[in-house]
Amino acid sequence: MPHDGNQPPTQLDWTRAAPEDAEGPGPWIEIAFGDGDLVHLRETSAPDTVVTTTRKKWDAFVLGVRAGEFDHFVEGI
């Protein structure tokens, strides 16, 4: 089903980024890979608010997380 470009497609396979043993509603981040190179992100507490980016930007972000580039955001936790 085509979409208007302003809203993500309705038929996405969302994956929750939570530990396997996590209980409760979260909130958790969910990710869905869409058509082409689109990647969609949302929070379980606000599923109608979706952020869309490209696969290239998503991959760069994931590599940055793995490299510790964002650790300063969570210092002291």
N, C-alpha and C positions, 0 to 999 in steps of 0.2 A: 504494500500500500504506500503510495507516495505521500510525502509530507511537505509542508509549506516552507521548511527551512528555518523557521523561527521556533518550532517546537520539535522535540525529538520524536521519532516514530513511536507508536504505541506498542508495537510488538518487539520488545527488547528482552534479552535474557540477562537479568540483573544478577550480579554476584556480590554477596555481602562480604566485605573485608572485616572479618572478625575471627578471633581464635575459634578453633573447632569446638572447644568446650564452653564457649561463651553462652550465657543464658540471659534471658530478658530482651527487651526491645532495643537496647542500645542507648543512644543513637549510634548507628554504624554508617560508614560510607559504603555505598554500593556503586559498582561500575558495570557498564554494558558497552560492548563493542558493536557499533552500528555499521551501516553501509559505508563502503569506501574506506576512508581512513578516519572516520569519526569515532570518538570515545566520549561516552556520556557518564557523568558523575552525579550522585545525589545523596542526601542523608535520609536514613529511614524515618527520621522524625519530620521530614518535609519532602515527601516523594514527588510533589508536583513542581518543586524547584530543581531544575536540572541544568548543570553546567556542561557545555559541549566543547571539546577541544579536538586536536588532531592526534593521530597515533604517534607522529614524530615528536610532538610536544610531550605527550604522555610518557613515551619511552625515555625522553631526556629527564623528565621529572623522576621517574622510577630509578634511573641510574644515579641521579643526584641524591636520592634518599639512601640508596645502598652505599654511596660513597661518604655519607655523613654530612653532606652539605647543608642540611636543615636541622642538625642536632642542636644548634643554638636556640631554636624555638622551644625546645623542651628541657633546657637545662634546669636542674633542680627538681625534676619530677622523679 
